[in-house]
Amino acid sequence: MKAIVILLDTLNRHMLDIYNKQTWVNTPNINRLAEKSFIFDNHWAGSLPCMPARRDMLTGRLDFLERGWGGLEPFDITLTNCLKENNIFSHIVTDHYHYFSTGGENYCQSFNTWDFHRGQEGDPWVSNVHQADPPKEYIGRFLEQNEKNRSKLEEETTYPGPKTMQAACQWLQDNEKADNYFLMVEAFDPHEPFVTPDHYLDQYDDSYQGPRFDWPKYAKVNESEEAIDHIQKRYAATLTMIDHWLGKLLDEMDRQDIWDDTLVIFTTDHGLLLGEHNWTGKNIMHAYNEVAHLPLMIHVPEVEAHGTHIDSITQNIDIMPTILEYFQLSIPESVQGNSLLGLCKNNQEKVRDYAIYGMFGMTVNLTDGDYTYLRAPNHEDNHPCYVYTAMPTTFRGYHDSENRENIEMGRFLTHTSYPVYKFPYSKKGKPFVMAKNILESYLFDIRADYQQKHTIDDSQLKNKYQQILIEVMNQYDAPIEQYLRLGLRNPEGSGEYDTT
């Protein structure tokens, strides 16, 4: 028995043929994999963005209600450790450099072996004391380290994404006829910056003549329509490139004929706004469908799929228990996700009624597949909000506080007796900068208005989803202050209650 997870970072669901027959993006190899797989139509993120999503996948628990970006915790019960305890070998091949930056500790190291391919984005790879100058004209983002890294990209085979897929092929060749392994193949593409050989961009008849624009800011759109059209095509070109190299991996799997005894899961961590809702990027705005509604395909050995669509609500926390059940291993009590094998085998109709998702300290969001409810902080200061962690690292740095005397340590989490730090993440009366764009709650009917252009102003319906959100947050062990900062009555009945 074998299992392979293929993760493409920042994969926009609405740009894939398998979900949107009107798409203009070329992904023939994703389509090819879909023919052997079940296609999940109602798959949602849990925790956003990159590292929180990966903790969800490896632990089967939601990260974003307790903390945000950070490493695996010492008390985490992980997929990889469960496999190790049962003599199932695990390997990851990736070019996702956040695993090796501060705030990405313990993920790759939890595998038996790992293989890292350098050069994406700000990866501190090319070491050159001399400054790399920006292009004479550009819009969007410029990062000097990225400029140094891209100076080493010559042939397409030297790009980090293609190197990752080639390395995965080599690993399969080196381990041909092996059994009892889990392989995670994780490509950073099509994550920004959208750097790709010109022949991929040429597929999209790009006529843009303006300044270099391959890395959009996380901001309101202030670029021209021509520039937004160009950045969408650059994204598409990068996706088509990694799809081409995904095809090499599928070729190797075909050559070895491993489909009859290999579980294959294909998904992503999140999407990206490329002009929709008048935004580019993610994280600093509402968690719209373009970011939170994700692609998922699963190939189950000896179960006929042929691209069958499954409409049941699923999330990334379901990946861990699915793999454990496939290997006939017990699922730890700490896991909040559910195995999806029953859905694939048609002996189960659903695994949950609602998906809850978001980014720590921002909106907490809920969907039942018919509506999305995006619940905003109740006050500009987003208070109270606390980070709970035994690993006080975060995105390229450390958790800190203006008043260090307010940092506490104790057994604050209900699912572990391990002591954790409790860091203040907001301050009463001080505007919370990250939340300045999300201080209004929204309800959308996504069956009638999937693009979430028209908010629903029905107080009775909003109250219904507000109450459901309270109940679901309780199911997922939300700390008490999460209800308070959102203006919700907690299950014990105390705290603010505001239906606005």
N, C-alpha and C positions, 0 to 999 in steps of 0.2 A: 504494500500500500504506500502511495506517495501523494503529496499535496504540493501544489504550486500556487502561490499568490502573486499576481502581476498587478502592480500599482503604478499608474501614471499620475503624476502630481498635477493638480489644477486642470483636470479633465472636465470640460464643459459638456454636460449631458445633452443640452439642446443642440449641440453641434454634431451629434452622432446620428447616422442613418437609422440605427436601430430604434431610436426614440423619435426622430423627426424626419419623416420622409421628404420634407422640403429642404433639407439641409444642403448646403453647397460645399461642404468640407469633405475631402477625399480620405476615407479611412477603410480601405478594402480589407485590411487584415483584422481590424476590430470586427468588421462584418463577418469575416471568415470564422473567427472564434465564436461569434454569436450563433452560427449555424449548429455548433456542437453544444450549445449552452442554454440554460434557462435565463431569460432576461427579466430582471426585476424592475417593474415600472414605478414602484412606490418606495424607493430606497432613499434614505435621508442621512445626512451627516448626524453626528452626535456633537462632539466637541471640535471647535474650530480654533486656529487653523492647523498648521502642519504637525507639530509635535503633540498637541492635545489629541488630534485625530489618531496618531499612531499609538498613543497610550490606550485609547479606546479599543483599538484593534487587538492589541497584545494582551490586554487585561479583561476585556469584555465588560468594562465598567465605564460610565460617563465620567469624564475628567472635569468638565467645565463648570460644574456647580461648586467645586471645592478649590480649584486652582486653574491656572492657565498653562502657558508654555513652561515646560520643564522636563527633567529626566524621569526615568522610571524610578518609582519610590522603593525603598528597601523592603517595604511590607507588601508590595504588589505581587500577586500570584499571576504569573504570565504564561502565555501559551508556550513560549520557548522552554521555560523551566518544566512545565508539565510534560512536554515532549521528552526533554532530557531524562526526567525521572523514569520514563518508560522506554528508554533506549532508542528513541527516534531522533535521528540526526537532523540538525537544522542549519541552514546556511542562508545568508543574505548577500546579494550583490546589488550595489546602489551607487549612484552619483549624488545622492542627497546629502550635501555637506553639513546641514544642520545637525545631523547625528554626531558630528565631531566638533561642534562648537559648544561653548558654554551654554547650558540649558538643554543639551541633547544627550545627557549621560545615560549609559547603561542599556540603551536599546540594542545596538549592534552587538554589544558585548554579551548580551543574553543568549545569542545564538552560539552554536558550537564553533562556527567559523564565519568570518565576514570578509567582504571584498569591496573596496572603496575606489571609485574612479573620480579623479580630481578635475576641477576646472569650472564648475557651475557658479554663476552669479558672483558672490563675494567670497568664495572659497579662497582662503589665504594660501594659494598654491604657487603661482609664478612669483618668485622672489627677486625683485629688482628694486634696488634703492632709488633709482632714478624715477622721477614722477612720470606717470602716463598722462599725457595731455588729452583733454576732451576734444571731440571733433569740432571743427570750426562752427558748425551749426547743429543743434540738436534740440529736441523737445522731449519732455518726460524726464526720466531719471538718468543720471550718469554716476557711475561708481568706478573709482580709479582701479581697484583690484579687479573688477570685472573686465576693464579694458586691458589690463595686463594678461589676464587669463585668455581672453579671446585672441590675443596676439599669437598664441600657440596653436590655434585651430587652423589646420591646413586642409588636409583631405577630410572628407566627411567621416571617415573611420576614426579620426582623432577627436571627434566631438564626444563629450562625456556620455550623452544618452546612447548613441550607437556603441560606444565602448562597453557600456553596461549590458546591453543586449548581447553583444558578442561574448562577453565574459560569462553570461548566463548559459549561452550555447556551449561554451567550452566546459563549464562545470557539468552540464548534462552529459557531454561526451566523456569526460573524465570519470563519471560515475554511472556510465551505461550499465544496465542490468543490476544496478544496486536497488535495494528496497528499503522501506521504512525511513523515508526522509521527507523533510519539509523545506522547500526552496522558496524564498521570497525574492522576487525580481522587482526592483523599484527604480524607476527612471524619474528624474526631476522634470524632464520635458513632459508636457508643453508649458511648464511654469515659466514666467517671465524671468529675464529678458528673452525675447523671441529671436534667438540667433540661429540661423539655419542657412545652408547653401542656397544660392540664388535659384537653382533649378526647381526647388520646391515652391518658392514664392512665384515663379513664372507660371505655375499651374493655375494661379488665381487672377491672371490678367491685371496685375497691380500697375497702375499708371501714376502712382504718387511721385511727385517731384520735389517735395518739401524737405525740410531738415531731417536728419536721422531721427527716427522715432521707432524704437523697438522695445522700450521699457516704460510702460505707462505708470504714472504716479497713482497713489491711493488718494484720490481727490475727486471733486466735482469736475465734470468735463468743461474745459475751456479751450479745447483744440477745435480745429475746423472739422467739418463733416468729412473732408478728404483725408484728414489725418486719422480720424476714427475708423474710417473705412480701411485705411492702410494698416492700422494696428490689429484690426480684426483679421485681415489677410495674413499678417505676420504670425498671429497666433495659429491660424489654420495651417500655414506652411510648416510651423514647428511641430504641430500635431501630425501632419502628414509624414514628416520625417521620422518621428518616433514610431508611427504606425508601420512604416516600411521596415524598420529594424525589429519591431515586434514580429513581423512576418518571418524573419530569420529564425526567431525563437520557435515559432509555430512549425516551421520547416523541420527543425531538429526534433521537436516532439513527434511530428509525423514520421520522420525517419526511424526513430526508436519505437514507434507504435506504442506509446505509453498511455494512450487515452483510456484503455480498458481497465487500468488500475491506478489512475491518477485523478484526484480531485483538483480542479482548476478554478480559481476565483480571480475575477478581473474587476477592479474598481479604482476609486480615487479617494483623496482626502477632502477635497472641496473644489468648487469652481471659481470663476473670476468674472467680474463685471467688465465689459469692454464697451461701455457707452450706455448700456441699459440703465434705466432709472436716473440717467444723467450722471452716472458715476463710472470711474474706472478703479479697479482694484477690489479689495475686500477689507474686512476687519473694522473699518471706521464708520460703517453705515449699517443699515438694517441687513439681516441675513436673508436676502431675497432668494427666490427659488434658483436663480442662476448660480448662486454660491452653495446653497444647502441641499438641493435636490440632486442626487448623485446617480451615476450609472453603476450598475452591478450586474455581472453575469457569472453564473456558476455552471461548470460542467461536472456532472456526477457520473462516475463510471457505471456502466451497465444500466443506466436509466435514460431512456430515449427523451431527448429534449427538442432538437431541431428548431431552436429559436422560440420555444414556447414562452409567452409572456405571463408573468405572475404579478398580480396587482396588490398582494398583501404588503402591509407596511413593515419595512425592515430598516435596520440601521447598521453602522459600522461595528457596534458592539456585538453584533451577531456573528462576526467572522471567527472569533476565537472558539466559541462553543460549537460552531459548525465543523471546524477542523477537528476538535477534540472528539465529537461524536463520530466523525468519519473514521478516526483511528480507534474507535471503540474504547475511548477513555472517559472516565467520569468527569463531569463538569463541576468545578469548585463552587461552593456556596456563595463566594464573593461575586460571582459573575451575574451581571444584570441583563446580558443579552440572551438570545435564544438560538439554538441550532436551526438552520434553515433546510436541513435535509428532508424534514417531514413535508415541507411545502413542495420541494422538488419531486418527492415520491408520491405526491397527491394523496397523502393520508392525513393531512392537516390543512385547515383553511386559513389560519392566521396565527401569528406569534405575539401580536400586540394590537391594541386599538389605536394607540397614539404614538407618534414619535416626538421626542423633545430634543431640542438642539440649540446651540448657540456658542458664543465666545465668552470666556470668563469676564464677569464684570459688565457685560453689555446686555443686550436684550436676551430674554429667555423665550424660546419660540416653541410652538406646538402645532402639529398637524394631525388630522385624521384622514388625510387624503382628499377631503372635500374642501376644507378651509385651512388657512394658515393664520395663526394668531401670534403676532409679534409683540411681546410685552416689554415695554420700555421701563427704565428706571423712573421712579416716581418724583425724584427731585434732582436738581442740577448737580448736587454734590455726590449723588449716587451712594449715599451713606445709609446704613453701614455696609461695608464689604470687606471680607477678610480672605487672605490666601492661607490655605492649610497645606503644609509640605514639610517633609523631613529632608528634602533636597533643596536648599534655599537658592537655587539658580533659576534663572529665567532667560529670556531671549538675549543671548550674548552678554549676560551680566548676572547680577545677584539681586534678590529681593532685598529691599531696604525700607527704611521709614524715616520721615523727617524727625520723628520722635522715637528713637530707638528704645527708650524706656517703656514704650507701649507694645513692644513685641513680646508675645507670651509663648510658652511652650507647655504642652499638656496632652492628655489623651482626649482630643476633641472630636475625633471621627468615630461614628457608630460602628463602622465595619472593620476596625482594627484597634487593637490596644496599644499599637506602636505610638509613642509620643511624637507630636509634630509641632512645628512652629506655627504660630498664628500671627500673620503679618497684616497690619492695617493697609488696605488698598485704596481707601478713600478717606477724606477728612471732612467732618461735619462743617458745613458753611463754606467750603472751598469748592469752586466749580471743578467737576471731574472732566478733564479735557477730552479723554477718549470718548465720552458719551455725549458730546455736544451735538452730534448729528442724529441722535436716536431718542430724543426726549418726547416722543409721541408713540403711543401704541397703535397698531394697525390690525385689522381683520380683513382677510381677503377670501373670496369664493374662488378657489383655484380651478374648479371644474369649468366655471363660466369665464374666469378671468385669470388664466394661468400666469400671464405676465405681470400680474399684481399692479395693475394701473389704476384700479378703482377701489378705494377703501369702503368698507361697509359701516354705516353709521346706524346700526340697529342695537340699541342698548340691551335688549333682552338677549339677543344672540351673543353679544360681547360678554355679558354676564355669564352666560352658559359656558363659554370657552375659558373665561377667567376662573370659574370654579373647577373646570376640568384641569386646567393648568396647576392649580393648587394641589389637587389630588395626585396628579402625575409627579409633580416635584416631590411630594411626600413619598411616593413609591421609590424614587431614586435618591432618597436620603439627603435631600437638600438641606444645608445648614439653615438655621432659623433666620439669620440676617438676610438670606436671599429673598424671603417673603417680604421683609421689612423694606428693603431698598426698592422693591418693585411695587410697593404699596398694596400688598396682598395680605389678607388675614391668614396666618399660619394655621396648620391643622389643630393646634391647641387652642385657637380662638383669640389669641392676643395679637397685637400689632396693628399697624395702620390698615385701613380698608378704603380704597379709592377706586371707583369704577371709571375714572376718566381715562 
